[in-house]
Amino acid sequence: MDFAAEREQFDRFIFVMENQLEALEEKAESLGFTLTRDMSSLEKLEEFFEMLTTNSSREEKNGLSVTFGRYLGEIVIETFGGKWHLPLDDKKNINFNTPVVVGHTNIEELEFPALGVIHAFSLRKKTGLLRGAVMSQVEPKAVDIDHLEEK
């Protein structure tokens, strides 16, 4: 793997981000959706994604997934802080060589895989999935597993 080339591709990912986000907001506005880079837009983002991808080819859907993933990541960064990061140090990391958001929570080294979350939404089309994914990281809830203990 050419790490320098991967970092260069990540730099391009960051460089074109603002233009892509603005283009997405303009397209949304032209179709009656008002997107803002905050948590109030998550359900609108889901609805808009579904509308644009319903009759799209796999290639178009993949391209839109990256753009919408960028938008979701920026919502997390604008709301909770953090920055984009490209994990390249551990090939066993599920997010290896995929842009993620880090620093958005006080849980050290937690990565928010915005592109992966959008991909999951594209497969499941479950309303509320985006909000659930974000909140599970920024406000994790303890899971009671005592009932699973063997007696």
Secondary structure, DSSP 8 states (H G I E B T S, - for coil): --HHHHHHHHHHHHHTHHHHHHHHHHHHHHTT----SSGGGHHHHHHHHHHHHTT--HHHHHHHHHHHHHHHHHHHHHHH--EEE---S-TTSTTTTS-EEESSSSSTT--B-HHHHHHHHHHH--TTHHHHHHHHHHS------GGGS--
